[in-house]
Amino acid sequence: MDGRSDHIDSLIKEMQVRCYPKRMIKKYSLIIKNYLQLKQSPSEFISKNSNSYSTLKTNFLALKFFFDHVLKEDLEINLKNIKLKIPEYLSKNDISKMFVIVKNPIHYAVLCFLYFAGLKLNEVRFLKWDDIDFENDLIRINKKYGFRFVFLHPRIKNALEKIERKSDYILISEKGDIFDERTIQQIVNNAARKARIPKRVTPHMLRHSFATHLLEAGADIRYIQHLLGHKDIRTTQIYMHVANIDIKRLANLL
């Protein structure tokens, strides 16, 4: 057993002694395992592996527990000095090329949910037909504590009309199983490769593109915050750093 395994075992025991819930033990274990594998400094790890202020806080608390109770060392980090990583996104031209290249109706629907609704990978996976309100053009996104609504874009609507209903869930494989994370990642990666996009494209990058393009079009950042399901407006404000906003055009909104 290597040192990393010893550390993870010690972390789990320390959390169990303090009666932490299983869900939190699992989350902290995954964070610390990732931290030990990457061999980054604590500040670098938090900065490069946090795409929201909620994730940043969780990463920090996991590291603090690990340093305090396993390593028995002080974690000297000033969270105020840590910046979230700037999200990568695709141009509208690259997005268009991906949609043109995909012919499979299910794969096309996956891309639609990621870009035209800005959904997270697992939100896409677990969508049910009952979550689609065709009459009011809305999609209900179920969360642990409630739900949120996003608009049902016409492109999504058209894509769904070409899919056969085989289950309560929308995205079902030929074997009748819900798509796993790897399958969706491959769908996105294959579409980007065939479209000759010269960089690694992930499902989350399409979500970033959704937010960035809405912001560039003049959408209110608080509406975008709601659509993305961000708890903290500061997470959404990160897109201000990458969006190509014509400041002069905003005057026309008054």
QUIVENTA-V735242 format. One record per pair of residues at least 6 apart in sequence whose ideal C-beta (glycine too) atoms are under 8 Angstrom apart, sorted by the first residue. I is the first residue (numbers start at 0). J is the second residue. D is the distance in Angstrom with one decimal. If there is no record, write none. Layout:
# QUIVENTA-V735242
i:I j:J d:D
i:I j:J d:D
This chain:
# QUIVENTA-V735242
i:3 j:32 d:7.1
i:3 j:35 d:4.6
i:3 j:36 d:7.3
i:6 j:31 d:7.0
i:6 j:35 d:6.4
i:6 j:65 d:7.6
i:6 j:69 d:6.0
i:6 j:70 d:8.0
i:7 j:28 d:5.7
i:7 j:31 d:6.4
i:7 j:32 d:5.9
i:7 j:35 d:7.9
i:9 j:69 d:4.8
i:10 j:27 d:6.6
i:10 j:28 d:6.2
i:10 j:31 d:5.7
i:10 j:64 d:7.5
i:10 j:65 d:5.9
i:10 j:68 d:7.7
i:10 j:69 d:5.3
i:11 j:24 d:5.9
i:11 j:28 d:6.1
i:13 j:64 d:7.5
i:13 j:68 d:4.4
i:13 j:69 d:6.2
i:14 j:23 d:7.2
i:14 j:24 d:4.7
i:14 j:27 d:6.5
i:14 j:64 d:7.3
i:15 j:24 d:6.9
i:19 j:27 d:7.8
i:26 j:57 d:7.0
i:26 j:61 d:7.3
i:27 j:61 d:4.4
i:27 j:64 d:6.4
i:27 j:65 d:7.5
i:30 j:57 d:7.1
i:30 j:58 d:5.8
i:30 j:61 d:4.1
i:30 j:62 d:7.4
i:31 j:61 d:6.0
i:31 j:62 d:7.4
i:31 j:65 d:5.1
i:33 j:44 d:7.9
i:33 j:48 d:6.9
i:34 j:41 d:7.7
i:34 j:44 d:5.2
i:34 j:61 d:7.9
i:34 j:62 d:6.6
i:34 j:65 d:7.6
i:37 j:44 d:6.2
i:37 j:48 d:7.8
i:39 j:47 d:6.8
i:41 j:62 d:5.4
i:41 j:66 d:7.7
i:41 j:74 d:6.1
i:41 j:76 d:5.6
i:42 j:76 d:5.7
i:42 j:80 d:7.7
i:42 j:81 d:6.0
i:44 j:58 d:7.0
i:44 j:62 d:7.3
i:45 j:55 d:6.1
i:45 j:58 d:4.9
i:45 j:59 d:5.8
i:45 j:62 d:7.0
i:45 j:76 d:7.1
i:45 j:81 d:5.5
i:46 j:81 d:5.2
i:46 j:82 d:6.1
i:46 j:83 d:7.3
i:46 j:84 d:6.3
i:47 j:84 d:5.6
i:48 j:54 d:7.6
i:48 j:58 d:6.2
i:48 j:84 d:7.9
i:49 j:55 d:3.8
i:49 j:58 d:5.5
i:49 j:81 d:7.8
i:49 j:83 d:5.7
i:49 j:84 d:6.9
i:50 j:83 d:6.6
i:50 j:84 d:6.4
i:50 j:86 d:6.7
i:50 j:203 d:7.4
i:50 j:234 d:7.8
i:51 j:83 d:7.2
i:51 j:229 d:6.4
i:51 j:230 d:7.9
i:51 j:231 d:7.0
i:51 j:234 d:4.1
i:52 j:83 d:7.1
i:52 j:230 d:7.7
i:52 j:231 d:4.3
i:52 j:233 d:5.3
i:52 j:234 d:5.1
i:53 j:230 d:5.6
i:53 j:231 d:6.5
i:53 j:234 d:7.2
i:55 j:78 d:7.4
i:55 j:81 d:6.8
i:55 j:83 d:6.4
i:59 j:76 d:6.8
i:59 j:78 d:6.1
i:62 j:74 d:5.9
i:62 j:76 d:7.7
i:63 j:74 d:5.1
i:66 j:72 d:5.0
i:66 j:73 d:6.8
i:66 j:74 d:4.0
i:67 j:74 d:7.2
i:83 j:234 d:7.1
i:83 j:237 d:5.3
i:85 j:237 d:6.7
i:85 j:240 d:5.5
i:85 j:241 d:6.0
i:86 j:204 d:7.8
i:86 j:207 d:4.0
i:86 j:210 d:7.8
i:86 j:211 d:7.5
i:86 j:237 d:6.2
i:86 j:238 d:6.7
i:86 j:241 d:6.4
i:87 j:198 d:7.8
i:87 j:204 d:5.5
i:87 j:207 d:6.3
i:88 j:204 d:6.2
i:88 j:207 d:4.2
i:88 j:208 d:4.2
i:88 j:210 d:7.9
i:88 j:211 d:4.6
i:88 j:212 d:7.8
i:88 j:241 d:6.4
i:89 j:97 d:7.9
i:89 j:196 d:7.0
i:89 j:200 d:6.8
i:89 j:204 d:6.3
i:89 j:205 d:7.2
i:89 j:208 d:4.7
i:91 j:212 d:6.3
i:93 j:191 d:7.9
i:93 j:194 d:6.9
i:93 j:196 d:5.2
i:94 j:114 d:6.0
i:94 j:205 d:7.5
i:94 j:208 d:6.1
i:96 j:194 d:3.9
i:96 j:195 d:7.5
i:96 j:196 d:7.1
i:97 j:110 d:6.3
i:97 j:190 d:4.5
i:97 j:191 d:6.0
i:97 j:194 d:4.8
i:97 j:196 d:7.3
i:97 j:200 d:7.8
i:98 j:107 d:7.1
i:98 j:110 d:6.2
i:99 j:194 d:7.5
i:100 j:190 d:5.8
i:100 j:193 d:4.6
i:100 j:194 d:4.8
i:101 j:107 d:4.9
i:101 j:110 d:6.1
i:101 j:186 d:8.0
i:101 j:190 d:5.1
i:104 j:158 d:6.9
i:104 j:161 d:4.3
i:104 j:162 d:5.5
i:105 j:162 d:6.3
i:105 j:170 d:6.4
i:106 j:186 d:4.8
i:106 j:190 d:7.1
i:107 j:158 d:5.4
i:107 j:161 d:7.8
i:108 j:155 d:7.4
i:108 j:158 d:4.3
i:108 j:159 d:6.4
i:108 j:161 d:8.0
i:108 j:162 d:6.0
i:108 j:169 d:7.1
i:108 j:170 d:7.0
i:109 j:123 d:6.3
i:109 j:170 d:6.6
i:109 j:178 d:7.6
i:109 j:183 d:5.8
i:109 j:186 d:5.1
i:109 j:187 d:7.4
i:110 j:186 d:7.3
i:110 j:187 d:7.0
i:110 j:190 d:6.4
i:110 j:205 d:6.9
i:111 j:152 d:7.2
i:111 j:154 d:5.4
i:111 j:155 d:4.6
i:111 j:158 d:4.7
i:112 j:118 d:5.0
i:112 j:122 d:7.9
i:112 j:123 d:4.5
i:112 j:126 d:6.9
i:112 j:155 d:6.5
i:113 j:120 d:7.7
i:113 j:123 d:6.2
i:113 j:187 d:7.0
i:113 j:202 d:5.3
i:113 j:205 d:3.9
i:113 j:206 d:6.1
i:113 j:209 d:7.7
i:114 j:205 d:4.4
i:114 j:206 d:7.7
i:114 j:208 d:6.1
i:114 j:209 d:5.5
i:115 j:152 d:3.9
i:115 j:154 d:5.1
i:115 j:155 d:5.3
i:115 j:209 d:7.2
i:116 j:138 d:5.8
i:116 j:149 d:5.0
i:116 j:150 d:7.5
i:116 j:151 d:7.8
i:116 j:152 d:6.5
i:116 j:155 d:6.3
i:116 j:209 d:7.3
i:116 j:226 d:8.0
i:117 j:149 d:6.8
i:117 j:206 d:5.0
i:117 j:209 d:3.6
i:117 j:210 d:6.1
i:117 j:213 d:8.0
i:117 j:226 d:5.7
i:117 j:227 d:5.8
i:118 j:126 d:7.8
i:118 j:138 d:8.0
i:118 j:140 d:6.8
i:118 j:149 d:7.4
i:118 j:206 d:6.8
i:119 j:202 d:7.8
i:119 j:203 d:7.2
i:119 j:206 d:6.5
i:120 j:180 d:6.0
i:120 j:183 d:5.6
i:120 j:184 d:7.5
i:120 j:202 d:4.5
i:120 j:203 d:6.9
i:121 j:180 d:7.2
i:122 j:140 d:5.5
i:123 j:170 d:6.8
i:123 j:183 d:6.5
i:123 j:202 d:7.5
i:124 j:170 d:6.4
i:124 j:177 d:6.0
i:124 j:178 d:5.5
i:124 j:179 d:7.6
i:124 j:180 d:7.1
i:124 j:183 d:6.6
i:125 j:141 d:7.4
i:125 j:168 d:6.9
i:125 j:177 d:7.1
i:126 j:138 d:7.5
i:126 j:168 d:6.9
i:126 j:169 d:4.9
i:126 j:170 d:6.9
i:127 j:167 d:5.0
i:127 j:168 d:5.5
i:127 j:169 d:6.6
i:128 j:164 d:6.1
i:128 j:167 d:6.5
i:128 j:168 d:7.8
i:128 j:169 d:6.0
i:129 j:167 d:7.0
i:130 j:138 d:6.1
i:130 j:139 d:4.5
i:130 j:140 d:7.3
i:130 j:141 d:6.9
i:131 j:138 d:6.0
i:131 j:139 d:8.0
i:131 j:151 d:6.6
i:131 j:159 d:6.7
i:131 j:169 d:7.7
i:132 j:138 d:7.3
i:132 j:139 d:6.9
i:132 j:151 d:6.9
i:133 j:151 d:7.1
i:133 j:156 d:7.0
i:136 j:150 d:6.2
i:136 j:151 d:4.2
i:136 j:156 d:7.4
i:137 j:148 d:4.9
i:137 j:149 d:7.3
i:137 j:150 d:6.6
i:137 j:151 d:5.6
i:138 j:148 d:6.8
i:138 j:149 d:5.0
i:138 j:150 d:7.4
i:138 j:151 d:5.3
i:138 j:155 d:7.5
i:139 j:146 d:5.3
i:139 j:147 d:7.8
i:139 j:148 d:5.8
i:140 j:146 d:5.9
i:140 j:147 d:5.1
i:140 j:148 d:7.2
i:140 j:149 d:6.4
i:140 j:228 d:6.8
i:142 j:228 d:7.1
i:147 j:225 d:6.7
i:147 j:226 d:8.0
i:147 j:228 d:5.4
i:149 j:226 d:5.1
i:150 j:226 d:7.7
i:159 j:169 d:7.2
i:162 j:169 d:6.9
i:165 j:171 d:4.9
i:165 j:175 d:6.8
i:166 j:175 d:6.9
i:168 j:177 d:5.3
i:170 j:177 d:6.7
i:170 j:178 d:4.6
i:170 j:183 d:8.0
i:171 j:177 d:6.6
i:171 j:178 d:7.5
i:172 j:178 d:6.2
i:172 j:182 d:7.2
i:183 j:202 d:5.7
i:184 j:201 d:6.8
i:184 j:202 d:6.2
i:187 j:200 d:5.8
i:187 j:201 d:6.5
i:187 j:202 d:5.1
i:187 j:204 d:7.9
i:187 j:205 d:6.8
i:188 j:199 d:7.2
i:188 j:200 d:6.3
i:188 j:201 d:7.7
i:190 j:200 d:7.8
i:191 j:198 d:7.9
i:191 j:199 d:7.8
i:191 j:200 d:3.6
i:206 j:227 d:7.4
i:207 j:238 d:7.5
i:210 j:223 d:5.5
i:210 j:226 d:7.8
i:210 j:227 d:6.0
i:210 j:235 d:7.2
i:210 j:238 d:5.0
i:211 j:238 d:5.3
i:211 j:241 d:5.7
i:211 j:242 d:5.1
i:213 j:222 d:8.0
i:213 j:223 d:5.5
i:213 j:226 d:7.7
i:214 j:220 d:6.7
i:214 j:223 d:6.2
i:214 j:238 d:5.2
i:214 j:239 d:7.1
i:214 j:242 d:4.2
i:214 j:244 d:6.7
i:215 j:242 d:4.9
i:215 j:243 d:5.6
i:215 j:244 d:5.9
i:217 j:248 d:7.2
i:217 j:249 d:6.9
i:217 j:252 d:6.6
i:220 j:232 d:7.2
i:220 j:235 d:5.6
i:220 j:236 d:6.7
i:220 j:238 d:7.8
i:220 j:239 d:7.4
i:221 j:232 d:6.9
i:221 j:235 d:7.9
i:223 j:235 d:5.6
i:223 j:238 d:7.3
i:224 j:232 d:5.5
i:224 j:234 d:7.8
i:224 j:235 d:4.2
i:227 j:234 d:8.0
i:227 j:235 d:6.4
i:229 j:235 d:4.9
